[in-house]
Amino acid sequence: MSKPFEIFVSVPPGFETLMQAEMLEKGFTGATAIDGGVTFKGHWKGVWRANLELRGASRVLARIGGFRVFQLKALEALTIAFPWYETLRTEVPVRVEVTCKKSKIYHQGAAAERIERALGICGYTVSDDAEIVLKTRIENDYCQFSIDTSGEALHRRGFKEAVGKAPMRENLAALFLRGCGFDGTETVVDPMCGSGTFPIEAAEIALGLKPGRARRFAFEQLATFKAEMFAALKETTPQSSDLRFYGSDRDAGAIKGATENARRAGVSDVVTFANHPISDLTPPDGKPGLVILNPPYGTRIGNKKPLFALYGTTGQVLRDRFKGWRVGIITSDAGLAKATGLPFKPANKTYSHGGLKVRLFQTDPL
């Protein structure tokens, strides 16, 4: 595929414009936000770089081609004629996923059977547990083939072995940090840090580390992969930073896990974790920066009432001790955010997080 092709970077609903901003900042020209993600035109090197460098991405799909089709028989014939050799390797199994919408071919299972049979005729092995996933979308009688080039979801950086309750995914932490205006040049404090995702992600941004530096990707199994070129892309020299990043939590086990996660990520020198409740929180030395936290939401029936006191205490501590700091709080409940007493700006936009609709409540410097 010598010509540029469409590449789709997926994110949960609500994060599209933040993802687009990151991509434009990192040189992905023509990045355009659409429902569910961001598209751009590029080559395979762009696919590799998107997987390796984009902090906010969930997955990267390569749109490798397609055709108009109206019948299952034609779908099979056209699939056989498709130039799979340009992308797939015969010795690497592939899994087929099909969705149909507003098309004469409407039965997803029947369409998948025809595509799988065609691939078999072409010499490829189809397996339900294959790492390479061929995503086929038949919409308005057009069949679009895409390869999921990521494999495991991109929030799995390869460092977080210790995970607490209701964890914040790394890619969403990066997007929320961006939503708060964080660019790696200020201190970040998370007083309910759990497994340490916000401080660790902030530290990696400040040090210029590539999020995919320690993991593998599905595209390494494709015919288009060039190991030496990708190795050159992975090479990077960490930036120096005088900043430190802080997390605390009342759960001692969470702090132990967060400390180990930071060590595995290679950011222990700039990240500090402490075990104490929000009531004992004090600002670190130095210039004011950003306080960001993802408190409990109490979404289960009967669990919300005690949280109003927690949010109230949080707001009181931040108002009294963190003059000049900005605050970002992620929660699904505007009433809980209001209980902090903090002067939040309007937060009308919703984001999808763990199956819930949440908002990012932000203040100007207190």
C-alpha positions in Angstrom: 0.0 0.0 0.0 2.2 2.8 -1.3 -0.5 5.4 -1.3 -1.7 7.0 1.9 -4.7 5.3 3.5 -7.1 6.2 6.2 -6.0 5.5 9.8 -8.6 5.6 12.6 -7.6 6.3 16.2 -10.4 5.3 18.6 -11.3 6.9 22.0 -14.4 6.6 24.2 -17.2 9.0 23.4 -16.6 12.6 24.5 -12.8 12.5 24.1 -12.6 13.1 20.4 -11.5 16.7 20.4 -8.9 16.2 23.1 -7.5 13.3 21.1 -7.4 15.4 17.9 -5.5 18.1 19.8 -2.9 15.6 20.9 -2.5 14.3 17.4 -2.1 17.7 15.8 0.4 18.6 18.5 2.4 15.5 17.7 2.5 16.1 13.9 -0.4 14.0 12.6 -1.4 16.4 10.0 -5.0 16.4 8.8 -6.3 14.7 12.0 -10.1 15.1 12.0 -12.4 14.4 14.9 -15.4 12.1 14.2 -17.7 10.1 16.4 -15.7 7.6 18.4 -12.2 8.9 17.4 -10.0 10.7 15.0 -9.0 10.0 11.4 -6.0 10.9 9.4 -4.3 9.8 6.2 -0.9 8.2 6.4 1.4 5.2 5.8 2.4 2.3 8.0 5.0 4.4 9.7 2.2 6.6 10.8 0.3 3.6 12.2 3.4 2.5 14.2 4.0 6.0 15.5 0.3 6.4 16.5 0.4 3.2 18.6 3.8 4.1 20.1 3.4 7.8 20.9 -0.3 8.7 21.3 -1.2 8.8 25.0 -4.9 9.2 24.6 -5.6 6.5 22.0 -7.6 3.3 22.8 -6.8 1.6 19.5 -5.4 2.3 16.0 -7.2 0.8 13.0 -5.7 0.7 9.5 -8.4 1.0 6.8 -6.7 -1.2 4.2 -9.5 -1.1 1.6 -13.0 -2.1 0.6 -15.6 -2.4 -2.2 -19.3 -2.0 -2.9 -21.2 -5.3 -2.5 -24.8 -6.4 -2.4 -24.8 -10.2 -2.2 -23.0 -12.8 -0.1 -21.7 -14.6 -3.1 -20.1 -11.4 -4.4 -18.7 -10.7 -1.0 -16.9 -14.0 -1.0 -15.6 -13.5 -4.6 -14.4 -9.9 -3.9 -12.7 -11.0 -0.7 -10.8 -13.7 -2.5 -9.7 -11.1 -5.1 -8.6 -8.6 -2.4 -4.7 -8.2 -2.1 -4.3 -9.6 1.3 -0.6 -10.4 0.7 0.1 -6.7 1.0 -0.9 -6.7 4.7 -1.3 -10.2 6.1 1.2 -13.1 6.5 0.0 -16.6 5.7 1.7 -18.0 8.8 -0.1 -15.6 11.2 -3.8 -16.5 12.1 -6.5 -13.8 11.8 -9.8 -13.3 13.5 -12.8 -11.9 11.6 -15.3 -9.5 13.1 -18.3 -8.2 11.0 -20.9 -5.5 11.6 -23.7 -4.8 9.0 -25.8 -1.6 8.9 -28.2 -0.3 6.3 -27.1 -2.8 3.7 -28.6 -5.6 1.5 -26.1 -7.9 3.3 -27.6 -7.7 6.8 -26.7 -11.0 8.5 -23.4 -10.6 10.2 -22.8 -14.2 10.9 -23.4 -15.2 7.2 -21.1 -12.4 6.1 -18.3 -13.5 8.5 -18.6 -17.1 7.2 -18.1 -16.0 3.6 -15.1 -13.8 4.5 -13.5 -16.5 6.6 -14.0 -19.0 3.8 -12.5 -16.6 1.3 -9.4 -16.1 3.5 -9.0 -19.8 3.8 -9.0 -20.2 0.0 -6.3 -17.5 -0.1 -4.2 -19.5 2.3 -4.8 -17.8 5.6 -5.8 -19.4 8.9 -8.8 -18.1 10.7 -8.8 -18.4 14.5 -11.2 -17.1 17.2 -8.2 -16.3 19.5 -5.9 -14.7 16.9 -4.1 -11.5 17.8 -4.7 -10.0 14.3 -8.3 -8.8 14.0 -9.9 -8.1 10.6 -12.7 -5.7 11.4 -15.2 -5.6 8.6 -18.0 -3.0 8.4 -20.7 -3.3 5.8 -22.6 -0.1 5.8 -24.8 1.4 3.0 -23.7 -1.6 0.8 -20.0 -0.7 1.2 -17.6 -3.3 2.7 -14.7 -1.7 4.6 -11.8 -3.8 5.8 -9.7 -2.5 8.8 -6.9 -4.2 10.7 -6.7 -3.6 14.5 -3.0 -2.8 14.6 -2.8 -2.4 18.4 -3.6 -5.8 19.8 -4.1 -5.2 23.5 -5.9 -1.9 24.2 -3.4 1.0 24.3 -4.1 2.0 27.9 -2.1 -1.2 28.8 1.3 0.4 28.8 2.9 -2.6 30.4 3.8 -1.1 33.8 0.6 -1.2 35.9 0.5 -4.6 37.6 -1.1 -3.2 40.8 -4.7 -2.0 40.1 -7.1 -0.7 42.7 -10.9 -0.4 42.6 -12.5 1.5 39.7 -9.1 2.3 38.2 -8.6 5.2 35.8 -7.2 4.0 32.5 -3.9 5.5 31.5 -5.1 6.9 28.2 -8.1 8.6 29.8 -5.9 10.0 32.6 -3.7 11.5 29.8 -6.8 13.0 28.1 -8.2 14.4 31.4 -4.8 16.0 32.1 -4.8 17.6 28.7 -8.4 18.7 29.4 -7.0 20.5 32.5 -4.4 22.3 30.4 -1.5 20.2 31.7 1.5 20.2 29.3 4.3 18.7 31.5 5.5 22.0 32.9 3.8 22.1 36.3 3.4 20.0 39.4 0.5 17.6 39.7 -1.1 16.3 42.9 -3.6 13.6 43.2 -4.9 13.1 46.8 -7.0 10.0 45.9 -4.4 8.4 43.6 -5.3 4.7 43.9 -2.8 2.9 41.7 -1.1 6.2 40.9 -2.2 6.7 37.3 -2.4 10.5 37.3 1.0 11.2 38.9 2.7 8.5 36.8 1.1 9.7 33.5 2.0 13.3 34.3 5.6 12.4 35.1 5.9 10.5 31.8 4.6 13.5 29.9 7.1 15.8 31.7 9.9 13.4 30.9 8.9 13.0 27.2 8.6 9.2 27.5 6.7 7.3 24.8 3.7 5.5 26.3 4.2 2.3 24.1 7.9 2.0 24.7 7.7 -1.2 26.8 4.9 -3.2 25.0 4.4 -5.0 21.8 1.7 -4.4 19.1 -0.3 -6.5 16.7 1.2 -4.7 13.7 4.5 -6.4 14.5 2.8 -9.6 13.0 1.9 -8.0 9.7 3.6 -8.2 6.3 4.1 -4.5 6.4 6.2 -4.5 9.5 9.9 -3.4 9.3 11.6 -4.1 12.6 14.7 -1.9 12.1 12.5 1.1 11.1 10.3 0.6 14.2 13.3 0.2 16.5 14.5 3.6 15.3 11.1 5.1 16.1 11.3 3.7 19.6 14.6 5.3 20.4 14.2 8.4 22.6 16.2 10.3 25.1 14.2 11.2 28.2 13.9 14.9 29.0 15.2 16.2 32.3 12.7 17.8 34.7 13.0 19.6 38.0 9.3 18.9 38.7 7.9 16.3 41.1 4.5 14.6 41.0 2.6 13.5 44.0 -0.1 11.0 44.9 -1.6 10.1 48.2 -4.4 7.7 49.4 -5.8 6.5 52.7 -5.3 2.9 51.4 -1.8 1.7 52.3 -2.1 -1.2 49.9 -2.9 1.2 47.0 0.2 3.3 47.9 2.4 0.2 47.9 1.0 -0.8 44.5 1.4 2.8 43.1 5.0 2.9 44.2 5.7 -0.3 42.4 3.9 0.9 39.3 6.1 4.0 39.2 9.2 2.0 39.6 8.3 -0.3 36.7 7.5 2.8 34.6 10.9 4.3 35.4 9.6 7.5 37.0 10.3 6.8 40.7 12.8 9.7 40.7 10.1 12.3 40.1 7.0 10.7 41.7 6.3 10.6 45.4 3.4 8.6 47.1 2.2 9.0 50.6 -0.4 7.1 52.8 -2.8 9.5 54.4 -6.4 10.7 54.2 -7.5 13.8 52.3 -7.7 15.7 55.6 -3.9 15.5 56.0 -3.2 16.8 52.5 -0.7 19.7 52.3 0.7 21.4 49.2 4.3 20.5 48.2 7.0 23.1 48.1 7.3 25.1 44.9 5.0 26.9 42.6 1.3 26.1 42.5 0.2 23.6 39.8 -2.7 21.2 39.2 -4.7 19.1 41.7 -6.6 16.4 39.9 -8.6 13.6 41.3 -11.1 10.9 40.4 -13.1 10.4 43.7 -15.7 7.7 44.3 -19.0 8.4 42.6 -21.3 6.3 44.7 -23.2 5.0 41.7 -24.6 2.0 43.5 -27.9 2.5 45.3 -27.3 3.6 48.9 -23.6 4.4 48.5 -23.8 8.1 47.6 -24.9 9.8 50.8 -21.7 9.3 52.8 -19.7 10.8 49.8 -21.1 14.3 50.3 -19.0 14.6 53.5 -15.9 13.3 51.6 -16.4 15.8 48.8 -17.1 18.6 51.4 -13.8 17.8 53.2 -11.9 17.8 49.9 -13.2 21.2 48.9 -12.4 22.6 52.3 -8.8 21.3 52.3 -8.2 22.6 48.8 -9.8 26.1 49.5 -7.8 26.5 52.7 -4.4 25.1 51.7 -4.0 25.2 47.9 -4.2 28.9 47.1 -3.1 29.5 43.5 -3.7 25.9 42.4 -6.1 24.8 39.7 -8.4 21.9 40.5 -9.9 19.2 38.3 -12.4 16.7 39.6 -13.9 13.8 37.6 -17.3 12.7 38.8 -20.6 11.5 37.4 -22.7 13.5 39.9 -22.9 17.3 39.7 -24.4 17.4 43.3 -21.2 15.8 44.7 -19.1 18.3 42.8 -21.2 21.1 44.2 -20.6 19.7 47.7 -17.0 20.7 47.5 -17.9 24.4 47.5 -15.2 25.0 44.9 -15.8 27.7 42.2 -16.1 25.3 39.2 -16.4 26.6 35.7 -19.4 25.3 33.7 -18.9 21.5 32.9 -21.5 20.7 30.3 -19.4 18.1 28.3 -19.7 14.5 29.2 -17.2 11.7 28.8 -17.5 8.0 28.8 -15.6 6.4 31.7 -16.1 2.8 32.7 -19.6 2.7 31.3 -20.6 5.9 33.1 -21.1 9.4 31.8 -18.8 11.7 33.8 -17.8 15.4 33.7 -14.6 17.1 34.3 -15.2 19.9 36.9 -12.4 22.5 36.8 -11.5 25.7 38.6 -9.3 28.7 37.7 -6.4 29.2 40.2 -8.0 29.3 43.7 
